[in-house]
Structures are given as structure tokens and as C-alpha cells.
Amino acid sequence: MTIHYVSYFDPPWHTERYIADAMAWLGYKVECYEFVNDWDRPENVKPGDIVMTSIPQQFGIAQLRAWKDAGAKLVCWYFDWIGADGNGYKGRELSYAPKLKLFDVVFSTDGDTD
């Protein structure tokens, strides 16, 4: 099993880098894909692999479905989930919901953002 982690990893003190390093320390094979203007995407996803991201808004629904069809589990570590208005940070979850529903697991590290 490989964890394909697509996010921002530069500068090296980004929390995403700490998470990737911790998963590798625990013994998982972790491949990091840097999101930039022209970004890497996991191409060799196999059944049982995990595609993980903290930037779900950057994926198209077709891309997410392709990874699921390849047998991968989709995991999202998501910031600022619950906003004061109940719709997430500035209501963005309302537009992200179709994509977020495709993820097998969605984690959040924030409780409330004003």
C-alpha cells in the first residue's frame, strides 16, 4: 500500500510535511506530490492505495472518481471545517460538497473560525 499525498510541501515547515514524515516514520510508503501551477498527480494508483490531500478544491470530480475506480481510498485532511455561519469557512463547503462526498474519510483539525 502506498499513500499518495497531494498538497503543498514547500516551505518544509508546512504541517503537510510533518504529517507525511510521521506516516513514513510509522512505516508507510508515502509519495508526496507537490501542488503548484503545473502539478504532479498520482498516476500509478493501485487497489488498496490511499490518495490523501488537504486541498480537495483543486481536484475535479472526474479525477477523484478515476482514483476510486482504480481501487484507492480517498482521504481528505481539511482545515477550517466549521465556520460561525455553520457552512464552513466563508461558506466554501457549500461549493465543495460534491467533491467532499466522494472522499472515504474527511478529517478536520479546526473547530470554529470567525
Secondary structure in CASP SS format (residue, H / E / C, confidence):
PFRMAT SS
TARGET T0000
AUTHOR 0000-0000-0000
METHOD secondary structure of the structure
MODEL  1
M C 1.00
T E 1.00
I E 1.00
H E 1.00
Y E 1.00
V E 1.00
S E 1.00
Y C 1.00
F C 1.00
D C 1.00
P C 1.00
P C 1.00
W C 1.00
H C 1.00
T H 1.00
E H 1.00
R H 1.00
Y H 1.00
I H 1.00
A H 1.00
D H 1.00
A H 1.00
M H 1.00
A H 1.00
W H 1.00
L C 1.00
G C 1.00
Y C 1.00
K E 1.00
V E 1.00
E E 1.00
C E 1.00
Y E 1.00
E E 1.00
F C 1.00
V C 1.00
N C 1.00
D C 1.00
W C 1.00
D C 1.00
R C 1.00
P C 1.00
E C 1.00
N C 1.00
V C 1.00
K C 1.00
P C 1.00
G C 1.00
D C 1.00
I E 1.00
V E 1.00
M E 1.00
T E 1.00
S C 1.00
I C 1.00
P H 1.00
Q H 1.00
Q H 1.00
F C 1.00
G C 1.00
I H 1.00
A H 1.00
Q H 1.00
L H 1.00
R H 1.00
A H 1.00
W H 1.00
K H 1.00
D H 1.00
A C 1.00
G C 1.00
A C 1.00
K E 1.00
L E 1.00
V E 1.00
C E 1.00
W E 1.00
Y E 1.00
F C 1.00
D C 1.00
W C 1.00
I C 1.00
G E 1.00
A C 1.00
D C 1.00
G C 1.00
N C 1.00
G C 1.00
Y H 1.00
K H 1.00
G H 1.00
R H 1.00
E H 1.00
L H 1.00
S H 1.00
Y H 1.00
A H 1.00
P H 1.00
K H 1.00
L H 1.00
K C 1.00
L C 1.00
F C 1.00
D C 1.00
V E 1.00
V E 1.00
F E 1.00
S E 1.00
T C 1.00
D C 1.00
G C 1.00
D C 1.00
T E 1.00
D C 1.00
END
